[in-house]
Amino acid sequence: MTGHGHSHGHSHGHRPGKGRLRGLLTPHSHDSADRVDTALETSKRGVRTLIWSFAALFVTAVAQLALVLITGSVALLGDTIHNFADALTALPLGIAFLLGRRAATRRYTYGLGRAEDLAGVLVVLLIAASAFLAGYESVVRLLDPRPVQHLWVVAAAGVIGFAGNELVARYRITVGREIGSAALVADGLHARTDGFTSLAVVLGAAGVAFGFPMADPIIGLAITVAILFVLRDAAKEVFRRLMDAVDPADVDRAERAAADVPGVLGTRDLRMRWIGHSLRAELAVSVEAGLSVTEAHHLAHRVEGRLREVLPRLTEAVVHTEPVNAHEIVTG
């Protein structure tokens, strides 16, 4: 019940068969089957992205390993092992995407989409570990310099590592933002930090070639600082998702869209949250007191439809209709 004594809450989750039939007879259809199909498709895109990026990083690491056997470079070996480990970060994310595709149950009434955000936490921890290891190795090399052999081969391996990681980073970040996955974006940022680490191998080899053997550890420390900045951005994005943060611009857009629907006198109590890469919303709209329950129900349908138009990642909206007189308009 609401403060006005009436509440028409609409999640509009109908059985698939009836929803499709109604879609043939009416100009709008927001049935649960449509939403599930959309959620599954975004999950499939996420899984495809992880598979391709895993393959790219694995090939990159194998190519670097072959060059390690030629040069015997400890630094390059560390970068190679790092890239093998980074390829494996696709596993927790892949598991999270698969869990997110499971249907909701009576215990997990929102499904398991939060597994994706927990995987994002793991990715952030891996970025932190990368920063620690890069910094540690740099300090060790400053205290105990080591000669580097076959500089051109080491540099080539670093370029391969950088190129492979940067391609994977762009792919993951692009798809992650398109499907609304903070975890996939964070993993893309992780791959980018690893590309920086590989680039440090190149710059260090160049410094040694020009007669400055301390270039390798000094550049390694600089890369560590860069990784820390990326860590900050990734941690901020994942933390906000865990705390149900949304873009304020999306909130403003949703409020304006709902208020512009004919028959809506005002809006209030708009709440939005991410569950995995799906967006949920809940709000109250003020309507004329004389509307019947059926009319209010159809109006709520129109509000939800409008919200889905302006928020592509929205999979469900619960719209409460509250009857008021025209002179008692309630606004957000």
Helices and strands as residue ranges (DSSP letters): E 8-10, H 16-25, H 32-71, H 74-88, H 90-100, H 114-143, H 151-179, H 182-209, H 215-242, H 248-259, E 266-275, E 278-288, H 293-310, E 314-324, G 326-328
